Amino acid sequence: MTALLFVVGLLALLFAGLHVGTVLFLVGWFGDAFDAQVLPAMLGNISWTTMNEFLLVAVPLFILLGEILLRSGVADRIYGALAEWLRWLPGGLLHTNVVACALFAATTGSSVATAATIGTVGMPALQKRGYNERLVLGSIAAGGTLGILIPPSINMIIYGALTGASVGRLFVAGIIPGIVLTATMVLIIAITSIWLPDPADRHEPVAPLLQRLRGTLDLLPVLFIFLLIMGSIYFGLATPTEAAALGVVGALMIAAGRRRLTVTMLHEAFLATVRTTAMVLLVILAAFALNFVIGFLGIPQSVASWIEGLGLSAYQTIWLLLVFYLVLGCFLEVVSMMVTTVGIVVPLIVSLGFDAVWFGVFITILAELAMITPPVGLNLYVVQSIRISRGSIYDVFIGTLPFAFAMLLVLAVLIYAPELALWLPGKMFD
């Protein structure tokens, strides 16, 4: 009953339009006041312990990394180079949207930044060539969600901080599912384009091989940043936080090499980083306070006992949680969805024999799905805001449906083949 009251209180306050950090604090405070009455004495300790966590330093560093690359023109070069290689496939430049998002995601860790950047670069060219607008919008919105799955991922850092799971393992665990999901989206585009031929596909000339090889050089900055971050973690040269700092140094080198490193550019990047970081860390602090109260009241144990009483198997429980998160993702922003539930759900998942790192990948893909699920899916509105034509956002909703199916397909595979996420971390860290 207490758990139900917490959920109802959370949803009611969120629907009232309050900021998620405020909601988490209020629900925790009221729950504590009526029962536990320990939060006032512990809030200072919780705040200090949470904000003194070395791992969380990676959050502003990865945000800054993305902001610097965003302003240094890396995305333009990525898109142009990939277009030369992918335009011959059924679907033409639509594939470039998805693969460019995947590569840019390997440097930013943010879905919103990925969708906004690739959309701004690619949408004019696609509209000029007369591509199906719904598929254009859907491929950008869905491709942008890869920013929180392919490492480095800010959402995985938050999950690791909340659950104690290894962020290094989470990063590595997201690589293969990220590649599989990207390939599945590309396949969806190809099948859709063959089934419903788009005249625009026929007007895409294939560039000479030498020109394509030269364009590949524009992909090197992304590869450099990715190897710098993941390589330093894998070889034990740096923690995830230190790897984020190395990534920032690498991004500064790239910006300097492209003659984009100016005081104005750094000022804009720092301001954007401070704004985003302040919001994220407030939500994390509020989530830790709420999780403390939830744990003190024994809610995770009560929920686990209730689910055990249903007589469901472990896999039936996972499918139940998948449906739960699908519904929740329609109404909550992804960080809110994650921080308000992992304190209850992860102990249950672990008790059922599932790996916390595996579940981190699982919930991240569900968070991706939430970003393209109306009415709150953030990427839908980001893409609509940069849209050139004045069509309805309904077009964006329809355009994302094939890609939502691709995500559900990968989730089903992940449930019955957990090694998709766990094999690589097992090889690299065990």
PETA-V940861 format. One line per field, one symbol per residue. ss: DSSP state (A for helix, B for strand, O for the rest). phi: phi as a letter, one per 20 degrees, with the letter a starting at -180 (. if undefined). A space follows every 10 residues. Layout:
BEGIN
ss: ???
phi: ???
END
This chain:
BEGIN
ss: OAAAAAAAAA AAAAAOOOOA AAAAAAAAAA AAAAAAOOAA AAAAAAAAAA AOOAAAAAAA AAAAAAAAAA AOOAAAAAAA AAAAAAOOOO OOOAAAAAAA AAAAAAAAOO AAAAAAAAAA AAAAAAAAOO OOAAAAAAAA AAAAAAAAOO OOOAAAAAAA AAAOOOAAAA AAAAAAAAAA AAAAAAAAAA AAAAAOOOAA AAAOOOOOAA AAAAAAAAAA AAAAAAAAAA AAAAOOOOOA AAAAAAAAAA AAAAAAAOOO OOAAAAAAAA AAAAAAAAAA AAAAAAAAAA AAAAAAOOAA AAAAAAAAAO OOOAAAAAAA AAAAAAAAAO OOOAAAAAAO OAAAAAAAAA AOOOOAAAAA AAAAAAAAAA OOOOOOOAAA AAAAAOOOOO OOOAAAAAAA AAAAAAAAAA AAAAAAOOAA AAAAAAAAAO
phi: .ffffffffg ffffffnfff ffffffffff fffecflcfg fdffffffff fefggfffff ffffgffffg eemffgfgff ffgfedfefg olffffgfff ffffffcdmc ffffffffff fefgffffen fgffffffff fffffffddf ffcfffffff ffdnfffgff gffeffgfff ffffffffff fffffcgdgf ffddfefggf ffffffgfef gfffffffff ffffemebfg ffffffffff fffffffemd ecffffffff fffffffgff ffffffffff fffgffemfg ffffffffff meffffffff fffgffffff cdffffgffe cffeffgfff feneeffgff fgfffffgff fcdfedgfff fffffdfffd fffgffgffe gfffffffff fffffecgfg eefffffede
END
